[in-house]
Amino acid sequence: MAARRAIKTIDWSAIAARVSEADRPIFAAFKSKSDGFLRR
């Protein structure tokens, strides 16, 4: 039987505060992809 792993939460607001304006689209794409994985 597979072991259950605890889902670690990500503090997206803390990460967003560190992202520069030039990297905002890359950050948004990364967050979108991460949210997609969590919905599975």
TORPA-4810 file (N, C-alpha, C, O; in nm, 3 decimals):
<nodes>
NODE_1_0.084_-0.117_0.000_0.000_0.000_0.000_0.089_0.125_0.000_0.191_0.130_0.070_M
NODE_2_0.050_0.222_-0.078_0.130_0.343_-0.090_0.118_0.430_0.036_0.010_0.441_0.095_A
NODE_3_0.227_0.489_0.074_0.227_0.576_0.191_0.166_0.711_0.154_0.185_0.761_0.043_A
NODE_4_0.094_0.767_0.246_0.037_0.900_0.222_0.140_1.005_0.264_0.201_0.996_0.371_R
NODE_5_0.157_1.100_0.180_0.252_1.208_0.208_0.175_1.334_0.246_0.069_1.361_0.190_R
NODE_6_0.228_1.409_0.339_0.164_1.535_0.377_0.190_1.638_0.268_0.302_1.650_0.217_A
NODE_7_0.088_1.710_0.233_0.103_1.816_0.133_0.157_1.939_0.204_0.098_1.988_0.300_I
NODE_8_0.268_1.988_0.156_0.327_2.108_0.213_0.263_2.229_0.146_0.246_2.233_0.024_K
NODE_9_0.229_2.326_0.226_0.168_2.446_0.170_0.276_2.541_0.122_0.386_2.546_0.176_T
NODE_10_0.242_2.615_0.021_0.335_2.711_-0.037_0.281_2.850_-0.007_0.163_2.878_-0.030_I
NODE_11_0.365_2.936_0.045_0.325_3.073_0.075_0.346_3.157_-0.052_0.450_3.218_-0.072_D
NODE_12_0.241_3.158_-0.136_0.253_3.225_-0.265_0.273_3.375_-0.250_0.342_3.436_-0.332_W
NODE_13_0.216_3.437_-0.148_0.232_3.581_-0.131_0.376_3.617_-0.097_0.425_3.722_-0.139_S
NODE_14_0.445_3.531_-0.021_0.585_3.557_0.012_0.672_3.544_-0.112_0.767_3.621_-0.132_A
NODE_15_0.641_3.446_-0.196_0.718_3.428_-0.319_0.690_3.545_-0.414_0.782_3.598_-0.475_I
NODE_16_0.563_3.585_-0.425_0.526_3.694_-0.516_0.595_3.825_-0.476_0.627_3.906_-0.562_A
NODE_17_0.617_3.844_-0.347_0.683_3.967_-0.301_0.828_3.972_-0.346_0.885_4.081_-0.359_A
NODE_18_0.888_3.857_-0.371_1.030_3.853_-0.411_1.050_3.853_-0.562_1.162_3.870_-0.610_R
NODE_19_0.941_3.835_-0.638_0.952_3.826_-0.783_0.955_3.966_-0.843_0.874_4.052_-0.806_V
NODE_20_1.048_3.989_-0.934_1.057_4.120_-0.998_0.944_4.136_-1.100_0.882_4.038_-1.141_S
NODE_21_0.918_4.259_-1.140_0.812_4.287_-1.238_0.837_4.216_-1.370_0.743_4.173_-1.436_E
NODE_22_0.962_4.203_-1.409_0.995_4.137_-1.535_0.964_3.988_-1.531_0.935_3.927_-1.634_A
NODE_23_0.970_3.929_-1.412_0.947_3.785_-1.398_0.805_3.749_-1.357_0.776_3.632_-1.332_D
NODE_24_0.715_3.846_-1.350_0.576_3.819_-1.310_0.506_3.718_-1.401_0.439_3.628_-1.351_R
NODE_25_0.519_3.729_-1.535_0.452_3.629_-1.620_0.504_3.487_-1.598_0.426_3.391_-1.604_P
NODE_26_0.632_3.473_-1.573_0.691_3.341_-1.547_0.636_3.287_-1.415_0.602_3.169_-1.404_I
NODE_27_0.629_3.373_-1.314_0.574_3.333_-1.184_0.428_3.292_-1.196_0.386_3.192_-1.137_F
NODE_28_0.350_3.368_-1.273_0.208_3.336_-1.290_0.191_3.201_-1.360_0.102_3.124_-1.323_A
NODE_29_0.275_3.173_-1.459_0.267_3.044_-1.528_0.305_2.929_-1.434_0.241_2.824_-1.436_A
NODE_30_0.406_2.950_-1.352_0.448_2.849_-1.256_0.338_2.821_-1.153_0.310_2.705_-1.121_F
NODE_31_0.276_2.927_-1.102_0.168_2.910_-1.004_0.049_2.839_-1.067_-0.013_2.754_-1.004_K
NODE_32_0.018_2.873_-1.189_-0.093_2.808_-1.259_-0.067_2.659_-1.277_-0.156_2.577_-1.256_S
NODE_33_0.054_2.625_-1.316_0.090_2.484_-1.335_0.086_2.410_-1.201_0.038_2.297_-1.195_K
NODE_34_0.135_2.473_-1.095_0.132_2.411_-0.963_-0.011_2.388_-0.916_-0.043_2.283_-0.862_S
NODE_35_-0.098_2.487_-0.937_-0.238_2.472_-0.898_-0.304_2.359_-0.977_-0.390_2.288_-0.924_D
NODE_36_-0.265_2.343_-1.102_-0.320_2.235_-1.183_-0.281_2.098_-1.129_-0.362_2.006_-1.130_G
NODE_37_-0.159_2.085_-1.083_-0.115_1.958_-1.024_-0.190_1.927_-0.895_-0.221_1.811_-0.867_F
NODE_38_-0.219_2.030_-0.816_-0.288_2.009_-0.689_-0.434_1.970_-0.709_-0.492_1.904_-0.622_L
NODE_39_-0.493_2.008_-0.821_-0.633_1.975_-0.847_-0.653_1.831_-0.889_-0.766_1.782_-0.889_R
NODE_40_-0.548_1.763_-0.926_-0.559_1.624_-0.972_-0.604_1.533_-0.862_-0.619_1.413_-0.884_R
</nodes>
